């Protein structure tokens, strides 16, 4: 597995070693020992999530102000543009974002540390996303940043108006958001 830091060093791109031949392919999508050896992170995952969405569905930008979740995100079918925003006020990267394409074809995974908001937009006809979390979903602590906050300036690769949930369309601006110390 290859691990590459992004412009925000704690956010990591993981690329598994894929073994393929004319029958198909095999890769190990997660190994706790190898993950810790390569990243220095002893993550304990407690929940797996699976979503399927249509083109231009935009989910996020979500975070939990208490019980913050680390996430290991990958795509099993289709493609997404995955975005992470640093919500740690003490960080030199506070309010900055990184985005990366995750797809079934490139098999990349993204490590989203606790203390970051996370979201994605579907860039294929449909996409199925799988992600592991280090803490349980706690709706009472969930917050959402406004996906198109001009202060963030996220360059979403949209081919039409995004399809949003009611919650996501009511996200708050970074200037008004609860953040981590």
C-alpha positions in Angstrom: 0.0 0.0 0.0 1.2 3.5 -0.9 0.4 6.4 1.5 0.7 10.0 0.2 0.0 13.1 2.3 -2.1 15.8 0.8 -1.7 19.6 1.0 -3.1 19.1 4.6 -0.5 16.6 5.8 -2.9 14.7 8.2 -5.3 13.9 5.3 -3.8 10.9 3.5 -4.4 9.2 0.2 -4.0 5.4 0.4 -3.4 3.3 -2.7 -3.6 -0.5 -2.3 -1.5 -3.0 -4.1 -3.8 -4.6 -6.7 -3.3 -8.1 -8.0 -5.0 -8.6 -11.3 -5.1 -11.0 -14.2 -7.6 -12.0 -16.9 -10.0 -13.3 -14.2 -10.3 -10.0 -12.4 -8.5 -8.5 -9.5 -7.9 -8.7 -5.7 -6.7 -6.2 -3.2 -6.7 -5.9 0.6 -8.9 -2.8 1.3 -8.0 -2.6 5.0 -5.4 -4.2 7.3 -5.2 -2.6 10.8 -1.6 -3.6 11.3 -0.4 -2.4 7.9 -2.5 0.9 8.3 -0.8 1.7 11.6 2.7 0.8 10.2 2.3 3.0 7.2 0.4 6.0 8.8 1.3 5.9 12.5 -2.4 5.9 13.2 -3.9 3.2 15.5 -7.4 3.7 14.3 -10.2 1.6 15.7 -13.1 1.5 13.4 -16.6 1.0 15.0 -19.0 1.5 12.1 -19.0 0.8 8.3 -21.3 2.9 6.1 -22.4 2.3 2.5 -24.2 4.9 0.3 -25.4 4.9 -3.3 -26.0 8.2 -5.0 -26.8 9.5 -8.5 -24.7 12.0 -10.5 -24.5 15.5 -9.0 -25.7 14.3 -5.5 -23.7 16.3 -3.1 -23.4 15.0 0.5 -21.8 17.2 3.1 -19.9 18.9 4.4 -20.5 16.9 7.6 -18.6 16.7 10.9 -19.5 15.9 14.6 -18.5 18.5 17.1 -18.4 15.8 19.8 -17.5 12.2 19.1 -15.6 13.4 16.0 -15.1 10.7 13.5 -12.1 9.6 11.6 -13.1 8.2 8.2 -11.5 5.9 5.7 -13.4 6.4 2.5 -13.4 4.5 -0.8 -15.6 4.0 -3.8 -16.8 0.5 -4.9 -18.7 1.6 -8.0 -18.5 4.9 -10.0 -16.6 8.0 -9.1 -16.8 10.9 -6.6 -14.9 14.1 -5.9 -14.2 13.9 -2.2 -13.6 17.0 -0.1 -12.2 17.5 3.4 -12.1 20.8 5.3 -9.9 21.4 8.4 -12.2 22.5 11.3 -9.4 22.8 13.9 -9.0 26.5 14.9 -5.5 25.8 16.3 -4.4 24.3 12.9 -2.4 26.4 10.4 -4.8 24.8 7.8 -8.0 25.9 9.5 -10.7 26.5 6.9 -8.6 25.1 4.1 -9.8 22.2 2.0 -8.4 19.4 -0.2 -10.3 17.5 -2.8 -9.5 14.2 -4.6 -11.2 11.9 -7.1 -12.0 8.5 -5.6 -13.3 5.9 -8.0 -13.8 2.2 -8.4 -11.2 2.4 -11.2 -8.4 4.2 -9.3 -9.2 2.3 -6.0 -7.8 5.1 -3.9 -8.9 5.6 -0.3 -8.9 8.8 1.7 -8.1 9.1 5.4 -10.2 11.9 6.9 -8.9 12.5 10.5 -11.2 13.5 13.3 -11.6 17.3 13.4 -12.4 17.6 9.7 -15.6 18.2 7.7 -16.2 15.7 4.9 -18.4 15.7 1.8 -18.5 14.5 -1.8 -20.2 15.0 -5.1 -20.9 12.1 -7.5 -19.2 12.6 -10.9 -20.4 9.3 -12.6 -23.9 8.2 -13.4 -24.0 6.6 -9.9 -21.5 5.9 -7.2 -21.3 3.6 -4.2 -19.2 4.8 -1.3 -17.9 2.7 1.6 -16.4 4.3 4.6 -15.3 3.2 8.0 -15.6 5.5 11.0 -13.7 5.7 14.3 -16.8 6.7 16.3 -20.5 6.2 16.1 -22.9 8.5 14.3 -24.3 11.0 16.8 -27.0 13.1 15.2 -27.2 15.5 18.1 -23.5 16.4 17.5 -23.6 16.5 13.7 -23.0 19.8 12.0 -22.9 20.8 8.3 -20.9 23.5 6.6 -22.5 25.1 3.6 -21.1 23.4 0.5 -20.8 26.6 -1.5 -19.5 28.9 1.2 -17.5 31.6 -0.7 -14.9 31.7 2.2 -14.1 28.0 1.4 -14.1 28.5 -2.4 -14.4 24.7 -3.1 -14.1 24.0 -6.8 -16.8 21.3 -7.0 -16.8 19.6 -10.4 -20.5 19.9 -11.0 -22.2 19.3 -14.4 -25.5 20.7 -13.1 -27.1 22.1 -9.9 -26.2 19.7 -7.0 -28.9 17.6 -5.5 -28.8 18.2 -1.7 -30.6 17.0 1.3 -32.6 19.5 3.4 -30.0 19.3 6.1 -27.1 20.0 3.6 -28.9 22.9 2.0 -29.1 24.5 5.5 -25.4 24.2 6.2 -23.7 27.1 7.9 -20.9 29.4 6.8 -17.4 28.6 8.1 -17.5 32.0 9.9 -20.6 30.9 11.9 -19.7 27.2 12.4 -18.8 25.5 15.6 -15.2 24.3 15.3 -12.6 22.3 17.2 -10.1 24.0 19.5 
